[in-house]
């Protein structure tokens, strides 16, 4: 049995240009999906998995202050809601800050890749194994949370464990793709992962999506994988290097539903999908509108 890591890195640096103009004044983590900021889904997944510390990797002080303020209890507002018997809102506000969770902050002053963002948190991570989540990929689970599902596999095998999704082959060049795979149930062992492969380089149907459960040695490998003229450091390249050097890599086909919030178009689609799934009245209204539109065609 391997001990479950209790620290998660959430990279929230960058300009969020794919979500402009809303992100001109706020980070994409505060865009809403079915009435919740998308950052809340990530932190709730951490809380469900028993995570003790979340490290936000930010790009500037304005960016940091948004997250610091949001994840600090607002006692005056809580008291006001209680005085006015707005218990539902009070409960929703209380749930935003999970009890006993520590929030830490590391600065990424230059955009040098997602692996570089994680490297910026090295001092805070220390010697611990850790997890990484991308904020704009929201995973909703009907039962056990996505991090808990990954951690169950990690406890059995150790090594590197990540969430994977099966995609049609013509879509795989957008992602990191597992190589040298062998599947047993929902767990796929792999010899490596290739970042955005050409069609002829694709070796499986399994895309490396994250979240990830990672050994501490990844932090030592990240400086070795500088890539391209812009000097970007990609997490996928460090995972691949670790696999080549003998660290076991496993992908997990989790039961989570993915909601892509990376662009305004994808966020709009995700809002429709999740809102309809979660709200029977909205589902009925959607059916009515579709019938009405069909009648007009």
C-alpha positions as semicolon CSV with decimal commas, in nm:
position;residue;x (nm);y (nm);z (nm)
1;X;0,000;0,000;0,000
2;X;0,124;0,348;-0,092
3;X;0,030;0,655;0,113
4;X;-0,219;0,889;-0,052
5;X;-0,073;1,233;-0,134
6;X;-0,253;1,517;0,045
7;X;-0,137;1,818;-0,158
8;X;-0,276;1,936;-0,494
9;X;-0,130;2,193;-0,732
10;X;-0,384;2,407;-0,921
11;X;-0,215;2,620;-1,192
12;X;-0,419;2,940;-1,228
13;X;-0,158;3,165;-1,389
14;X;-0,188;3,311;-1,738
15;X;-0,408;3,561;-1,918
16;X;-0,700;3,327;-1,998
17;X;-0,714;3,475;-2,349
18;X;-0,943;3,201;-2,481
19;X;-1,216;3,324;-2,247
20;X;-1,197;3,696;-2,327
21;X;-1,362;3,943;-2,279
22;X;-1,485;3,813;-1,939
23;X;-1,129;3,731;-1,834
24;X;-1,011;4,086;-1,893
25;X;-1,103;4,161;-1,531
26;X;-1,104;3,818;-1,364
27;X;-0,936;3,481;-1,396
28;X;-1,114;3,199;-1,580
29;X;-1,146;3,008;-1,253
30;X;-1,432;3,241;-1,161
31;X;-1,634;3,182;-1,476
32;X;-1,950;2,996;-1,380
33;X;-2,061;2,646;-1,473
34;X;-2,416;2,572;-1,360
35;X;-2,403;2,859;-1,107
36;X;-2,071;2,763;-0,949
37;X;-1,728;2,912;-1,031
38;X;-1,531;2,642;-1,209
39;X;-1,255;2,667;-0,946
40;X;-1,506;2,545;-0,688
41;X;-1,543;2,210;-0,865
42;X;-1,167;2,153;-0,838
43;X;-1,150;2,246;-0,469
44;X;-1,460;2,037;-0,391
45;X;-1,293;1,737;-0,559
46;X;-0,989;1,797;-0,339
47;X;-1,203;1,811;-0,025
48;X;-1,387;1,490;-0,119
49;X;-1,052;1,312;-0,155
50;X;-0,924;1,427;0,184
51;X;-0,669;1,675;0,049
52;X;-0,508;1,886;0,323
53;X;-0,339;2,156;0,110
54;X;-0,413;2,326;-0,221
55;X;-0,135;2,525;-0,389
56;X;-0,248;2,791;-0,636
57;X;0,016;2,887;-0,892
58;X;-0,065;3,246;-0,987
59;X;0,081;3,499;-1,230
60;X;0,041;3,836;-1,055
61;X;-0,087;3,983;-0,730
62;X;-0,430;4,066;-0,874
63;X;-0,463;3,703;-0,980
64;X;-0,357;3,584;-0,635
65;X;-0,586;3,819;-0,442
66;X;-0,894;3,687;-0,625
67;X;-0,829;3,332;-0,508
68;X;-0,713;3,439;-0,164
69;X;-1,028;3,646;-0,111
70;X;-1,267;3,382;-0,246
71;X;-1,126;3,104;-0,026
72;X;-1,127;3,313;0,291
73;X;-1,443;3,293;0,509
74;X;-1,654;3,610;0,491
75;X;-1,794;3,633;0,844
76;X;-1,982;3,967;0,804
77;X;-2,164;3,836;0,495
78;X;-2,242;3,506;0,667
79;X;-2,388;3,690;0,968
80;X;-2,596;3,916;0,744
81;X;-2,744;3,619;0,561
82;X;-2,831;3,453;0,893
83;X;-2,998;3,771;1,025
84;X;-3,218;3,779;0,717
85;X;-3,300;3,406;0,736
86;X;-3,132;3,335;0,402
87;X;-3,019;2,992;0,518
88;X;-2,983;2,841;0,171
89;X;-2,743;3,115;0,065
90;X;-2,562;3,094;0,399
91;X;-2,505;2,720;0,351
92;X;-2,385;2,772;-0,006
93;X;-2,139;3,039;0,113
94;X;-2,007;2,818;0,393
95;X;-1,946;2,531;0,150
96;X;-1,708;2,739;-0,063
97;X;-1,427;2,701;0,194
98;X;-1,375;2,336;0,295
99;X;-1,304;2,294;0,666
100;X;-0,943;2,219;0,756
101;X;-0,802;2,286;0,409
102;X;-0,486;2,497;0,378
103;X;-0,443;2,730;0,079
104;X;-0,090;2,820;-0,033
105;X;0,038;3,034;-0,321
106;X;0,333;3,016;-0,559
107;X;0,411;3,274;-0,827
108;X;0,481;3,195;-1,194
109;X;0,604;3,532;-1,319
110;X;0,663;3,416;-1,678
111;X;0,451;3,185;-1,898
112;X;0,694;2,901;-1,964
113;X;0,453;2,607;-1,986
114;X;0,234;2,404;-1,754
115;X;0,532;2,204;-1,628
116;X;0,708;2,526;-1,534
117;X;0,399;2,633;-1,336
118;X;0,425;2,313;-1,131
119;X;0,799;2,367;-1,086
120;X;0,721;2,707;-0,933
121;X;0,544;2,521;-0,649
122;X;0,846;2,297;-0,578
123;X;0,944;2,468;-0,253
124;X;0,590;2,442;-0,116
125;X;0,554;2,079;-0,223
126;X;0,881;1,986;-0,055
127;X;0,956;1,614;-0,052
128;X;0,592;1,509;-0,082
129;X;0,424;1,324;-0,365
130;X;0,146;1,542;-0,506
131;X;-0,145;1,582;-0,747
132;X;-0,214;1,826;-1,030
133;X;-0,548;1,943;-1,169
134;X;-0,624;2,174;-1,465
135;X;-0,890;2,426;-1,366
136;X;-1,069;2,452;-1,702
137;X;-1,142;2,078;-1,719
138;X;-1,430;2,018;-1,479
139;X;-1,514;1,660;-1,379
140;X;-1,851;1,580;-1,225
141;X;-1,902;1,243;-1,056
142;X;-2,227;1,084;-0,941
143;X;-2,048;0,882;-0,674
144;X;-1,682;0,871;-0,577
145;X;-1,490;1,184;-0,682
146;X;-1,233;1,179;-0,959
147;X;-0,930;1,230;-0,733
148;X;-1,050;0,953;-0,502
149;X;-1,080;0,718;-0,799
150;X;-0,722;0,794;-0,904
151;X;-0,592;0,767;-0,548
152;X;-0,746;0,422;-0,507
153;X;-0,530;0,302;-0,798
154;X;-0,226;0,487;-0,665
155;X;-0,261;0,318;-0,325
156;X;-0,238;-0,021;-0,496
157;X;0,048;0,044;-0,737
158;X;0,222;0,376;-0,663
159;X;0,410;0,528;-0,958
160;X;0,223;0,778;-1,175
161;X;-0,156;0,764;-1,211
162;X;-0,365;0,985;-1,434
163;X;-0,716;1,023;-1,565
164;X;-0,747;0,919;-1,930
165;X;-1,031;0,944;-2,181
166;X;-1,083;0,736;-2,494
167;X;-1,118;0,955;-2,804
168;X;-1,166;0,885;-3,175
169;X;-0,826;0,862;-3,345
170;X;-0,877;1,177;-3,552
171;X;-0,907;1,385;-3,230
172;X;-0,606;1,247;-3,045
173;X;-0,345;1,480;-3,196
174;X;-0,479;1,755;-2,966
175;X;-0,370;1,568;-2,653
176;X;-0,096;1,362;-2,495
177;X;-0,153;0,999;-2,593
178;X;-0,052;0,687;-2,398
179;X;0,195;0,454;-2,568
180;X;0,267;0,084;-2,516
181;X;-0,065;0,021;-2,344
182;X;-0,218;-0,285;-2,180
183;X;-0,571;-0,265;-2,036
184;X;-0,715;-0,456;-1,740
185;X;-1,064;-0,337;-1,652
186;X;-1,058;0,040;-1,618
187;X;-0,680;0,058;-1,558
188;X;-0,434;0,097;-1,847
189;X;-0,062;0,040;-1,798
190;X;0,160;0,232;-2,040
191;X;0,525;0,262;-2,128
192;X;0,502;0,635;-2,195
193;X;0,299;0,926;-2,326
194;X;0,352;1,130;-2,643
195;X;0,244;1,496;-2,642
196;X;0,026;1,593;-2,942
197;X;0,151;1,314;-3,170
198;X;0,120;1,313;-3,546
199;X;-0,138;1,070;-3,682
200;X;0,127;0,810;-3,769
201;X;0,273;0,833;-3,415
202;X;-0,051;0,753;-3,231
203;X;-0,019;0,420;-3,047
204;X;-0,348;0,401;-2,854
205;X;-0,692;0,556;-2,817
206;X;-0,622;0,687;-2,465
207;X;-0,566;1,059;-2,415
208;X;-0,377;1,185;-2,111
209;X;-0,613;1,441;-1,959
210;X;-0,538;1,482;-1,589
211;X;-0,581;1,509;-1,301
212;X;-0,253;1,339;-1,213
213;X;-0,109;1,167;-0,906
214;X;0,268;1,210;-0,925
215;X;0,581;1,109;-0,736
216;X;0,807;1,381;-0,607
217;X;1,081;1,287;-0,856
218;X;0,879;1,462;-1,130
219;X;1,000;1,792;-0,982
220;X;1,359;1,690;-1,049
221;X;1,281;1,585;-1,408
222;X;1,089;1,896;-1,516
223;X;1,405;2,109;-1,569
224;X;1,533;1,840;-1,809
225;X;1,244;1,867;-2,053
226;X;1,275;2,223;-2,187
227;X;1,111;2,208;-2,526
228;X;1,099;2,431;-2,832
229;X;1,240;2,774;-2,908
230;X;1,023;2,937;-2,643
231;X;1,170;2,718;-2,370
232;X;0,835;2,576;-2,256
233;X;0,833;2,296;-2,001
234;X;0,547;2,048;-2,042
235;X;0,431;1,815;-1,766
236;X;0,357;1,540;-2,020
237;X;0,724;1,534;-2,127
238;X;0,838;1,490;-1,766
239;X;0,587;1,207;-1,715
240;X;0,718;1,040;-2,031
241;X;1,079;1,079;-1,916
242;X;0,994;0,928;-1,577
243;X;0,828;0,631;-1,751
244;X;1,134;0,580;-1,971
245;X;1,348;0,569;-1,658
246;X;1,139;0,303;-1,493
247;X;0,856;0,474;-1,302
248;X;0,531;0,289;-1,367
249;X;0,260;0,482;-1,550
250;X;-0,110;0,398;-1,531
251;X;-0,415;0,562;-1,680
252;X;-0,760;0,524;-1,527
253;X;-1,088;0,533;-1,717
254;X;-1,283;0,704;-1,440
255;X;-1,660;0,736;-1,412
256;X;-1,633;1,116;-1,418
257;X;-1,813;1,330;-1,676
258;X;-1,585;1,591;-1,834
259;X;-1,704;1,948;-1,893
260;X;-1,461;2,150;-2,105
261;X;-1,452;2,516;-1,999
262;X;-1,139;2,616;-2,191
263;X;-1,310;2,843;-2,446
264;X;-1,628;3,049;-2,440
265;X;-1,793;2,814;-2,688
266;X;-1,704;2,502;-2,489
267;X;-1,810;2,670;-2,164
268;X;-2,149;2,756;-2,315
269;X;-2,197;2,395;-2,428
270;X;-2,092;2,265;-2,087
271;X;-2,334;2,499;-1,912
272;X;-2,620;2,368;-2,123
273;X;-2,526;2,002;-2,067
274;X;-2,468;2,022;-1,692
275;X;-2,758;2,257;-1,616
276;X;-3,002;2,030;-1,797
277;X;-2,863;1,721;-1,623
278;X;-2,891;1,880;-1,279
279;X;-3,227;2,057;-1,314
280;X;-3,544;1,875;-1,418
281;X;-3,728;2,201;-1,488
282;X;-3,452;2,311;-1,727
283;X;-3,461;1,973;-1,896
284;X;-3,835;2,005;-1,954
285;X;-3,789;2,359;-2,086
286;X;-3,512;2,245;-2,323
287;X;-3,738;1,971;-2,461
288;X;-4,018;2,224;-2,510
289;X;-3,791;2,472;-2,691
290;X;-3,650;2,201;-2,920
291;X;-3,999;2,088;-3,015
292;X;-4,100;2,449;-3,082
293;X;-3,794;2,507;-3,301
294;X;-3,857;2,183;-3,492
295;X;-4,211;2,294;-3,561
296;X;-4,083;2,620;-3,707
297;X;-3,845;2,450;-3,950
